[in-house]
């Protein structure tokens, strides 16, 4: 290959810069999506907690209504008890009043437990609401940061792509064909720097004849991984 290793080294550097900038641009939407996912998570929890609180209040109202109805029944039974003329009837009514009174005691305990749970769920709802507000604020900041960063990255990418076009215009012959073929499939990984006597792409030792070419500032194709190998000219 006629072209010098310095050109391949330059192309490798520019291709890596391009890949890095593209990677940063791709990470922007992913960062926003991650923040959106976090907001959705806390929003779903907030909505579920609000629904739990609504059901608990409805349950408490239903049981309190049931308690009032049973208390009214006891009041009616007590009127019948006072009017009972036979011992058998008197005892039956008395037993019914005792059963309803016991049932009301159990129901009162259930209502108390529900009211206590309403207080707990209410606190959870406040915390969930605060979490939604915080994640909404975080998402807004992330979106602004990503948008601002995107402008900078796109400008830098445009500059790097211009450098790449200029550098690629210096390629010719077999090197140009090899470079285009390799970059089309491996992108910035199409090239590798010499590391000692090895290709830094696959870390396989190169033959003496290939090393001689590298010492003469030429680029070679690694017989093991197929990358364009160059010796650092800095």
C-alpha positions as CSV (number, residue, x, y, z in Angstrom):
1,X,0.0,0.0,0.0
2,X,1.3,3.3,-1.1
3,X,-0.4,5.6,1.3
4,X,1.2,6.5,4.6
5,X,0.1,5.2,8.0
6,X,-0.5,8.8,9.2
7,X,-3.5,9.0,6.9
8,X,-5.1,5.8,8.3
9,X,-4.3,7.1,11.8
10,X,-6.1,10.3,11.0
11,X,-9.0,8.5,9.5
12,X,-9.2,6.2,12.5
13,X,-9.2,9.2,14.9
14,X,-11.9,11.0,12.9
15,X,-14.1,7.9,12.6
16,X,-13.9,7.4,16.3
17,X,-14.8,11.0,17.0
18,X,-17.8,10.6,14.6
19,X,-18.9,7.4,16.4
20,X,-18.6,9.0,19.8
21,X,-20.7,12.0,18.7
22,X,-23.3,9.7,17.1
23,X,-23.4,7.7,20.3
24,X,-23.9,10.7,22.4
25,X,-26.7,11.9,20.1
26,X,-28.4,8.5,20.4
27,X,-28.1,8.5,24.2
28,X,-30.0,11.7,24.4
29,X,-33.4,10.3,23.5
30,X,-32.7,7.2,25.7
31,X,-32.0,9.5,28.7
32,X,-35.3,11.3,28.1
33,X,-37.1,8.0,27.7
34,X,-35.5,6.8,31.0
35,X,-36.8,9.9,32.8
36,X,-40.2,9.5,31.2
37,X,-40.3,5.9,32.4
38,X,-39.5,7.1,36.0
39,X,-42.3,9.7,35.8
40,X,-44.7,7.0,34.5
41,X,-43.8,4.7,37.4
42,X,-44.5,7.3,40.1
43,X,-47.6,8.5,38.3
44,X,-49.0,5.0,38.1
45,X,-48.3,4.5,41.8
46,X,-50.0,7.9,42.6
47,X,-53.1,6.9,40.6
48,X,-53.2,3.5,42.2
49,X,-52.8,5.0,45.7
50,X,-55.6,7.5,44.9
51,X,-57.8,4.6,43.8
52,X,-57.0,2.7,47.0
53,X,-58.0,5.8,49.1
54,X,-61.2,6.1,47.2
55,X,-62.1,2.5,47.7
56,X,-61.2,2.7,51.4
57,X,-63.5,5.7,51.9
58,X,-66.3,4.0,50.0
59,X,-65.9,0.9,52.2
60,X,-65.9,3.0,55.3
61,X,-69.1,4.8,54.2
62,X,-70.8,1.5,53.4
63,X,-69.9,0.0,56.8
64,X,-70.9,3.1,58.7
65,X,-74.3,3.0,56.9
66,X,-74.6,-0.7,57.7
67,X,-73.8,0.1,61.4
68,X,-76.5,2.8,61.5
69,X,-79.0,0.3,60.0
70,X,-78.1,-2.3,62.6
71,X,-78.4,0.2,65.4
72,X,-81.8,1.1,64.1
73,X,-82.7,-2.6,64.2
74,X,-81.6,-2.9,67.8
75,X,-83.8,0.2,68.6
76,X,-86.7,-1.6,67.0
77,X,-85.9,-4.9,68.8
78,X,-85.8,-3.0,72.1
79,X,-89.3,-1.6,71.5
80,X,-90.5,-5.1,70.8
81,X,-88.7,-6.4,73.9
82,X,-90.7,-4.0,76.0
83,X,-93.9,-5.1,74.4
84,X,-93.2,-8.8,74.7
85,X,-95.9,-10.7,76.7
86,X,-94.4,-14.2,76.8
87,X,-91.1,-15.3,78.3
88,X,-90.2,-17.2,75.1
89,X,-90.8,-14.2,72.9
90,X,-88.9,-12.0,75.4
91,X,-85.9,-14.3,75.4
92,X,-85.8,-14.6,71.6
93,X,-85.8,-10.9,71.2
94,X,-83.2,-10.5,73.9
95,X,-81.0,-13.0,72.1
96,X,-81.4,-11.2,68.8
97,X,-80.5,-7.9,70.4
98,X,-77.3,-9.5,71.9
99,X,-76.4,-11.0,68.5
100,X,-76.8,-7.6,66.7
101,X,-75.0,-5.8,69.5
102,X,-72.0,-8.2,69.1
103,X,-72.1,-7.9,65.3
104,X,-72.1,-4.1,65.6
105,X,-69.1,-4.3,67.9
106,X,-67.2,-6.2,65.3
107,X,-68.4,-3.8,62.6
108,X,-67.2,-0.8,64.7
109,X,-63.7,-2.4,64.9
110,X,-63.7,-2.9,61.2
111,X,-64.7,0.7,60.6
112,X,-61.9,1.9,63.0
113,X,-59.3,-0.2,61.1
114,X,-60.5,1.3,57.8
115,X,-60.3,4.8,59.1
116,X,-56.8,4.2,60.3
117,X,-55.8,2.8,56.9
118,X,-57.4,5.9,55.3
119,X,-55.0,8.1,57.3
120,X,-52.0,5.9,56.2
121,X,-53.0,5.8,52.5
122,X,-53.6,9.6,52.7
123,X,-50.0,10.1,53.7
124,X,-48.8,7.7,51.0
125,X,-50.8,9.7,48.5
126,X,-49.1,13.0,49.6
127,X,-45.7,11.3,49.2
128,X,-46.7,9.9,45.8
129,X,-47.9,13.3,44.7
130,X,-44.6,14.9,45.7
131,X,-42.7,12.2,43.8
132,X,-44.7,12.9,40.7
133,X,-43.9,16.6,41.0
134,X,-40.2,15.9,41.5
135,X,-40.0,13.5,38.6
136,X,-41.9,15.9,36.3
137,X,-39.3,18.6,37.2
138,X,-36.5,16.2,36.6
139,X,-37.9,15.3,33.2
140,X,-38.2,18.9,32.2
141,X,-34.6,19.5,33.1
142,X,-33.4,16.4,31.3
143,X,-35.3,17.4,28.1
144,X,-33.8,20.9,28.2
145,X,-30.3,19.5,28.8
146,X,-30.6,17.0,26.0
147,X,-32.0,19.6,23.6
148,X,-29.2,22.0,24.3
149,X,-26.6,19.2,24.1
150,X,-28.1,18.0,20.8
151,X,-27.4,21.4,19.2
152,X,-23.8,21.4,20.3
153,X,-23.3,17.7,19.2
154,X,-24.8,18.2,15.8
155,X,-22.6,21.2,15.2
156,X,-19.5,19.2,16.2
157,X,-20.6,16.2,14.1
158,X,-21.0,18.5,11.1
159,X,-17.4,19.7,11.6
160,X,-16.0,16.2,12.1
161,X,-17.9,14.9,9.0
162,X,-16.3,17.7,6.9
163,X,-12.9,16.6,8.2
164,X,-13.7,13.0,7.4
165,X,-14.7,13.8,3.8
166,X,-11.5,15.8,3.4
167,X,-9.3,13.0,4.7
168,X,-11.1,10.3,2.7
169,X,-10.5,12.4,-0.5
170,X,-6.8,11.6,0.0
171,X,-7.3,7.9,-0.3
172,X,-6.7,6.1,-3.6
173,X,-6.1,2.7,-5.1
174,X,-6.3,-0.5,-3.1
175,X,-6.2,1.4,0.2
176,X,-9.3,3.4,-0.7
177,X,-11.2,0.2,-1.7
178,X,-10.1,-1.6,1.4
179,X,-11.0,1.3,3.6
180,X,-14.5,1.8,2.1
181,X,-15.2,-1.9,2.3
182,X,-14.1,-2.2,6.0
183,X,-15.8,1.0,7.2
184,X,-19.0,0.0,5.5
185,X,-19.2,-3.1,7.8
186,X,-17.1,-2.2,10.9
187,X,-17.3,1.6,11.0
188,X,-14.7,3.0,13.4
189,X,-13.6,-0.5,14.3
190,X,-12.3,-1.0,10.8
191,X,-8.8,0.2,11.8
192,X,-6.4,-0.7,14.6
193,X,-3.2,0.7,15.9
194,X,-0.1,-1.4,16.2
195,X,0.5,-2.5,19.8
196,X,4.0,-3.8,20.1
197,X,4.1,-6.5,17.5
198,X,0.4,-7.1,17.6
199,X,-2.8,-5.8,16.0
200,X,-4.6,-4.0,18.8
201,X,-7.9,-5.1,17.3
202,X,-7.4,-8.8,17.8
203,X,-4.1,-8.9,19.7
204,X,-2.6,-11.4,17.3
205,X,1.1,-11.2,16.5
206,X,2.0,-9.9,13.0
207,X,4.6,-11.5,10.7
208,X,8.0,-9.8,10.4
209,X,7.2,-8.8,6.8
210,X,4.1,-7.0,7.8
211,X,5.9,-5.3,10.7
212,X,8.5,-4.1,8.2
213,X,5.8,-2.5,6.1
214,X,4.4,-0.8,9.2
215,X,7.9,0.5,10.0
216,X,8.0,2.0,6.6
217,X,4.9,4.1,7.4
218,X,2.6,1.9,5.4
219,X,-0.8,0.5,6.6
220,X,-1.5,-3.2,6.3
221,X,-4.5,-5.5,6.5
222,X,-4.4,-7.7,9.6
223,X,-4.5,-11.4,8.4
224,X,-6.3,-12.4,11.5
225,X,-9.2,-9.9,11.9
226,X,-9.1,-8.0,8.6
227,X,-8.6,-4.5,10.1
228,X,-6.4,-1.8,8.6
229,X,-3.4,-1.7,11.0
230,X,-1.1,1.3,11.3
231,X,1.8,2.4,13.4
232,X,1.2,5.5,15.5
233,X,3.0,8.4,13.9
234,X,2.7,10.8,16.8
